[in-house]
């Protein structure tokens, strides 16, 4: 499956966007996806954190003592002071300082989880795979697929499911020999 978005500010790198944690809660695209393609045989799309919800991309969604690196605005976005464990996306951590990315020392390896499926309740929390902390409320589920982010300053579309990507590298000469 593919979802393509256009950044509001095209000149910023992904690194600068992910480093902007304080205050965070930045909606980085507008107008929703400009392209959406889903394979006919795609599975588990009903609660996928990217493909089951609409809206725009938001980065560094800090809420209470929790945070999620990538969420969509069409999903449940907890208020800044809510510690309800109910915003789900990619790169999640409960019991942390989401404005610095620092886990609460006693919970450093307890409440981290990479991919949380979209769900109505926060207890228990269904996560993809076993790449999560030791917290008792996590339920390991199947891994739905791979998630990747591609950034371009001039592309207007992306190859759909089943198409192969070509790698194009432009080499700029550093030295000129006479």
Secondary structure, DSSP 8 states (H G I E B T S, - for coil): -EEE--BSSTTS-HHHHHH--SS--EE-B-SS-SEEE--TT----SS-TTTS--S-EEEEEEETTEEEEEEETTS----TT---S---SEEEEESEETTTTEE-GGGTTTSEEEEB---S--SSEEEEBS-B---TTEEEE-----------SS------TT-----------S----
